[in-house]
């Protein structure tokens, strides 16, 4: 397996496919998944001639099951070490959900020449949790419920999330995809319970407002208007207003996991933005 060891001794697993002189596309996965969640996109863009890179965030997938450092700044520090190690330049960074937060903070802090464009898909920025500054956010009790479900029976909890709201399989008339549910569960259960527990606070409480304002590259914001995990009104619709060069694309009726359920639509849209 391809890994790097970070300054604090954490091993970060990554995939690096395609010509090393081609433009890189870096994929940032959501909670509690792994780089495998991007397989459909990686194969698609590999076929188009791009270099495709995806890593397992610390505590997730095949990376070290850390009990410390499970915070957004450390996630991004790990990513900086990885992109420096691979010497990725002029890259397009695509982040889904929690990975959209990671991509946002990385792109905002990246060294000159490292990033060409960014894409935020069903992403958590600006900030999810409800507060006086963010009255439209989700109450803390929602995230406390996630923590309780994970701690009580992580295996069943992950099965319930994948079988229901993540892909919109709980909607009337929805076509359930058993393999997709099983793959989500597989990815989640490979990771560490402590890191996943800690990450709930990371994706719900981290404020990316200043990061979004600092991004200077063209950024595409993609979101389904039936996202039950990260509601669009307090996410994409606010994020695009904070970006200097933001473009919003809303998908009617699409769920949080639309990159999987509607890859046939989203992959060409991603390609058009990257080439545009």
C-alpha angles and dihedrals in degrees: 000000000000111000141155125208114227126217092269093050098260116144113223117199118213143173120221113182133171138025111342091217093054124098108277124233113198119201124205115199130217131242127316095000138091143228087285090076087074097053094112092050094042092053091046095051094039087059089052091058101260129134106242125202131181131166137194108244114236110281091021132094114335097344121103114294094236124193091193135045094041095144134104097254091054092046089055093044088055090050092050089054090050096047090046090050091051092038092226113188133177088012130168111226117206119187130185123202107315086008087059088061091048091049091048094054093042094050091047091055102033122128116256112279096021098098131045102171141350136215126198114198120190083334130179100229140143090031131302106205122088118248140144088275092045107035092163093060128106117273118256088244089071091059092041086057091054090051092049092050093048094048095045100048115346095181094055093039092055091047090052094050094049093043093051135020102006094070098018092249088142091066119104111267095010116149108234117219108205094190091054091051092048092048092051090050092047093052093047096049093051090064129076122275094217094051092046091049092051092046092063089071090044096056095039103041106031111107113217097177096112092042091056091049091051097054112106102177125088109277129194117206113201123184139159115232091221094056106144095182102049107019111221097226094066096036126033096019090057098037095057090056091056096050120092093215103020128154122191126210117182122196114209113231095355120141132226092268094051093133086071102034095041104026089134089066102033099046094060090045090053091049092050091052093047093049095040 
